[in-house]
Amino acid sequence: AQQKMDIVTKRLAKGEDFGKLAQELSDDTTAKKNKGDLGFITVFTLPYEFENVIYTTATGKYSKTVASKIGYHIFKNTG
């Protein structure tokens, strides 16, 4: 999982499309269809550590990598 996260991080830094990378590399099966788009995030929708990172990420930017019990996560704030 860490190796895959490193690949994703490097490819995002090169300017590759977040949605395409989510479709291609995410272990979340729903990302194949939704390109990693979680929709509008409201309070108590996701675990606190995710919400905290999402709400502090500037619009149009990527979050830092967040580790959880189920893996690693990167969020993009689209607005």
Helices and strands as residue ranges (DSSP letters): H 2-13, H 18-25, H 31-34, H 48-55, E 66-68, E 71-73
